[in-house]
């Protein structure tokens, strides 16, 4: 069955589209998508988890049917945390939730779980590090950091004025991006998802890498690193033991868009982590 749709409002007035897959008596799992996706990314994963979880997804601001604020400053991590807290209050005001996130969804979720820890029972992160942790990682100046910087070439491109937007709207970048994905893009993305989402990079990457905060969490974290990810290397996600005291790292076969390419594997990883690490009963 398709999810029911509702809307919640963030602290700054931004309306966030929320999708509820039912089973309200089960533990709540909030899924946070990345760039340039929208909440539809999680549909196949959510359908596999509705027996065990009350699955809730939402369109991140700038994507899907949520509002699309204009200023770049509206996409700062603190604003994204306010969106998450609005969804949290809407979906599970009285009980901690489990979090599943991918790409930029993971980046922003790291921000949440190092701040709102009592409200998060577990976190499964796929292909997305904390920007603050990344800021300390690149200061090591070794082969691993150089390799990650080479994988992150597109971030520098997204910071150029007007050219990236033009490339998306004209279709040049879209064709190149699809070749990088090596999989179908049948998740209802719009050009606005591609264009608006670049503000996430421009609002956050440079400030966080230049002045990283010491963000720590005791939330049980499973960091999932696909072995063929062209954007995020395993060391960036694994070398964080001093920041996440209850960390498990799992390298799996697959590319960056694991939730779309192998939703069954993602669902099983969530089950395993919540049962064995976070203590959720089978």
N, C-alpha and C positions, 0 to 999 in steps of 0.2 A: 504494500500500500504506500502511496506517496505520503510524505510528511505533511503535517498541518503547519501553516505559516502564521506567524504573529509578528508583532513589532515591539521593540523596547527602545527607550530613549536614553542615550548617554548623557553624561553630566553637562556637556557643552551643547546639548540639544540635537545632536546627530541621531537620526533614527536608524536603528539596526534591525535588519530582517532576520528573524529567527525561525528555524525549522525543527519541528518536534516529531520524533518517530515513535512516540507513544510509550507504553509500559511505565507509567509514572511511579509505580511502586518499587521499581528496580533501582539500583544505584545509577546515578546520572553520569553519563560520559559526554563531555563537551568536546567537539571536534573543531579545530581552528585551521582553516586553509591558508595556503601561501600565495605567492605571486607566480603567474597572473591568473590564478584560479578564482573561483567563487565557491559557495557552499555545496554546489552540485558535485564537486569532486568526491565528497564523502558518501554519496548515495549508495554505491555498491558495498562499501564497508559497513555502513549503518544497517543495511538490510540483513547482513550476516550477524549482527550483534544485538538485534532488538529482543531476542529471548532473554539475554542476560542483563541488558542495560536499558535505561531510559536515555536514548541517544538524542542529543541536541546539537545542531550545527547552526552556523550563522554566517552571513555575508560580512566580511570585514569592511569597514568604511572605505568607500571608493570602489567597491566591487559589487557585482550582482545587483540586488534590489535594495541594498542599504543606501543611505545618502552618500553623495560624493562631494565632500567639502573641497573648496578651491585652494585655500592656502596650504603651502607645504607644511607649515608649522602644525596644522591640524592632524598630521600623520605621525607626530612624535610618539615614542613608546608610551609615555605617560597617558596620552589620549587613548591609545589602543588598550591600555590597561583599564581605563574607565569604561570602554566598550565591553570588555570581558566581564568586568564587575557588574555591569548592567544586565548582561546575559545571565550571569550567575544568580543575581537576585531574582531574575525572571524565571529561571528554570529550576533552581534548587536553593531557595533562600535559607533553609534550615539545616541542610546536610552538606558535608564536603563532597566534592565532585572528583571524578577522574578526568584527565585531560589527554587528548590525542591530537597531535599537531604535526604539520608538515611545512618545510621550507620557511617562508616568512611567518607562517603560523607558529612554528617552533621558536623562531627568534623572539617574537613578542610574548609567547608563553613562558619562556625563560624569565622574562621581565616580571610576569605575574607570579610565578612560583617562588621567586626569590623575595617577594614582597608580601603576598597574600597567602602564606604557607598554611595557616590553619584551615583554610577553605579548600585546599587541594589535597586529595588523598593519594594520587599517583600521577605520573606524567610519562607518556610515551612520545618521544621526540624523534621525528624522521627527517634527516637531511636539513637540520637547522640548528646552529649554535647560538648561544648568547653572544650578542655583540660585545658586551663587556668582557666576557671570557676570551673572545677572539682578540680583543685589544691587548690582553696580556700574552696571548699565544704568539702573536706576530712579533712581540718584543724579544722572543727567544732567538730570532735571526739565524735559523738553521735551515737545513734542507727541507724540512717539513713545512716551515713557514713560507719558504720560497715557492714550493710546489702549490700551496694553497693560494698564494697571491696570483700565480699563473692561472689557476682554476677560476679566480675571481675577476678576470679581465672585464667581464660585462658590467661590473659595478662601476668601474671608471667610465665606461661608455655611457651609462645611465646618468652620470653627472654632467654630461655635456648639455649646453643650452639648445633647445628647440629641435636639434637633429634627431634624437631618439623618438620624440613624438611624431615628427614627420615620417620617419621610417615605418612606424607602426601604422599610421593612417594611410600611407601609400601602399602598404603591403610588403615592402622590401624585407623588413625585419621579421614579419610574420612568417614568411616562407623559410627564412634561415632558421628561425626559432623552431619551427616544426621539424626541420631536419635534425636539430640537436635532440629533440624529444624522442625521436625514433619510435613513436607510438601515436595512435589516433587521438585527436583532440575533440572528442564528442561530448564535452562537458558544458556546453552552452556558454562559453566565454564570449565576451564582447570586446570590441576594440577599446572601450572605456576601461575594462579590467586591466588591459595591458598598459594604457596610458596613465591612468590615475595611480596605479600601483607603484610607478617609479618614484612617486613622492615619498614612499616608505624609505627608499634608499637615500634620497636627498635630505630627508629630515633627520636621519638617525646614524648612518654609517660613519661619517667623518667624526662627528662629536663623540661617539662612543669609542671608536678606535683610538682617538687622540687622548681622551680623558676617561679611560674605563673605570668603572666603580667595582669595588670588591663585593660582588653579589654572590651570596651563599644560600644554600637550601638543604634541608634535611628531608624533603619530599622524596620518596622512592622514584628514581628516574631510570627509564630504559632509553638509551640513546641508540637508535637504529641507523646503521650506516650501510647503504647499498654499495656493493663493491665496484659498480660501474657508473657511479655518480660523476658527471662531468663538472659539477659545480662545487661540491663540498667534500673534502677529504676526511678520512677516518681520524687522523690525529687531531684535527681541529675539534672533533666531537668527543674524542676519548680522553684527551689530556686535560681533564677538568676535575680530577679527584679532590683537589683542595677546595673546590667550590661546591661540589655535590657529594656529600658524605655517604649517600645511599645510592650509588650509581652502578648500573649494569650497562655494558656496551655489547651490542650484538652486530656483527657484520653479516649481511645477508646478500644473496645473489640478486642483482637487479639494478635498474637505473634510478634516476632522480625521482621520477613520478611513480614511486612504488604504490601509493594508494590507488592509482588508476590501473596500473599494469598488473598488480597482484593483490587485489582487495582481500582475498582469502588469507593470504599470509599476514597482512596487516591485522585482520580480525583475530587471528590466532595469537599474534604477538601481544595484542591487548589482553586477551583472555589469560595468557600465561603470566604476564606481568602483574595484573591485578590480583590473580589468585595466589601466585607463589611469592611475590615480592611485597605487594601491598596488603596481603592477608585477606582478600575477598574470598569467601567460601565458594566452592564449585557448585 
